[in-house]
Amino acid sequence: MSLPFLPLFSFTLFSLFISTLSLGTSSTWSVPKDIIEQTCEICANQSIILNYGLCSSSLPVVPVSHSANLEGLALVAMELALENVSSTVATIEKLLDSTSVGSYSLGALTDCLELYSDAAWTIVNSVGVFLSGNYDVTRLWMSSVMETASTCQQGFTERGEVSPLTQENYNLFQLCGIALCIIHLATPTHLLN
């Protein structure tokens, strides 16, 4: 169950990201030189679950993130979450093809494959909704993607198995949390407070 649309989507997302930067947005936040550090610090301080180190090391991976505004950083975080999902789907498919997977793990992996496949489409749709300015729906959908990581991890725990996807689940959870925080910061009503 590969996701062949993801490379094309990533290119499209990147193009939309550049357009967003070029056109500007309605955000009244000025763009400081160190927006990534400032944003990651704010998000980590507002949440006991967000990892500042992961935030500040993940967002710069996309080079244009340094000159992005908040909306651009939200798109970067969503793109990174999508890349995580795509990579995790490939990992799950490899594990499912492995002969060393037990029957309990097989069931959990199959569940995770379905969850992660759905998450990919949810992120794709979230980007479109975000670009249309509907931040509330974007937050709702990205929250459901965040739940994917927890549900996948829990599937192994409930079966008494060690998850081979612990790091992938953690990273997706964190990337979605980062995206949600940035979307909240970019929400026009938040900027007025």
N, C-alpha and C positions, 0 to 999 in steps of 0.2 A: 504494500500500500504506500508506494512512494508518493511524494508530493511534487510532481514535475513543474508546477506553476511557480514554485518558490523562487528560482533564480530570476525569472521574468518579473515576478512581483517585487523582489528586492531591487531590481533595476528601476522599476516603476516607482516604488516608494522613494528611492534615492532621488529620482527626477522630481517627484512631488516635493520632496524635502528642499531641494535646491530652489524650486519655484517659490516655496513658502519663505525661504530666506530672502529671495530677490524681491518679492512683492511686499514683504513686511506683513505685519498682522495688526490686529486691534489691541494687542497687549501694550500697556503703558509702562511695563518694566523696561528700564534701559538695559542694554546688553553690556555687562562688564567684561573685561578681558578674561576674567577667571570665572565665567558663569558656571562651568561644570563643578568646580570646587565649592562655590557658593551654594549652588542648588543641592549638591550632595550633602553638604553640611546641614542645610535647612531640613532636608528630608530625613536624615539620620537623627537629628535632634527632635523631630516631631514624631518619631516612631521608634519603639523599642525593638522592632523586628528588622528594620532595614540596616544593612551593613554598609557603612560609609566607604570602606575599602573597596568593596565590590562595585559600588556606584562610581566612585572616582577613578577606578581602573577600567570599567566597562565602557562608559560613555565616550572617552577619548579615542576608542578604537575606530570610530567613524570620524575621519579627519575633519569634516566640516562642522563637527559638534562644537569646536572651539569658537566658531563665529556665529553660532546659532542663538536664537532667542528661545524662550521657554517652550513655545509650540514646536520648534525644531528639535529641541532636546526630547520632548515627549515622543516625537516620531522616531528619533534615534533609539530610545528605550523600547518602543514597540517593535522596531526592526530587529533589535538584538534579541528580544523575546521570540520573534518569529524564527530567527536563525537557530536559537536554542531548540525550539519545537521541531524544526526540520531535522536538525542533527540528532535529536532524541528519537524521532521516528525511525531514522536509519539505524540507530543503535538497537532499538527494540526489534526491528526486522532481522538484524544479524543475530540477536539473542534467540529469537524464535526459530531461526534456522539451525541453531546450535543443538547438538544432540545431548549436551550436558545439562539441559534445563529440566528440572523436575516438574511433576504435574501441577503442584501448587504454584510454583513460579510461572509456569506456562499460562495458567489462568490469570494471574496478576499482570503478566506482560501483555496478554491479549486485551485486558481491560485498559491498560495504560496506552496501548496502541490506538484504541478507539478514542480515548480521552484526548491524547495529543493530536490525533488527526482532526478532531472537532476543534481543538484549540487553534490550530493553524488557520482554519477558515474564520474563526471568531476574531483572530487578530487582524486578518485581512479586512474583514468587515468593519472592525473597530477603527482602522486607519481611515477608511472612507467616511465614516460617521464623524470622526474627529475633524477631518478636513472640511466637513460641512458645518462645523461649529457646534455640534451637539455633544458637548463634553459630558453631560450627565449619562447619556447612553454609552458613550465610550468608557466611562468609569465602570458602569455596570458590567459591560462585556469583558473588560480587562480584569475585573474582579473574578469573573467566572473562569477566566484562563488561569488566574492565580490559584483558584480552587482546584484546577486540574492537577497541579503539582502535589497538593496535599492529599487529594483523593488517590492518586497513583501510589504515593508513598504508603498511604494507609492500607491499600490493598495488599501489600506485602506484609506489613505488620500484623494485620488481622489473620493472615495465613501462617504466621510464625516464621516467616522467611526474611532473609536479609535482602533488601532491595539493591539490585545492581544499578539502579537509577537514582540513588540518593543525591549525588552531586548535580545531576541534570535537573532533578526536581527542586533542589535548593536554588539553583541558578534561575530557573524559571520563576519561582516564587519571588525571588529578590528583584528580578528584572521587571516583573509585573508591578511589584510594590513601588519601584522607582518610577515607572511610567505613571502609575496612579497618583503618586505624590506630585510629580511634575504637572500632570493634567490639572490637579487641584490648584497648584500655584498659578497656572496659566488661565484658570477660569476667570472671566471678567469680573464676576461678583467678588471673587477673592481679592483681586487687585484693588478694588475700591475700599476694602477694609483697612 
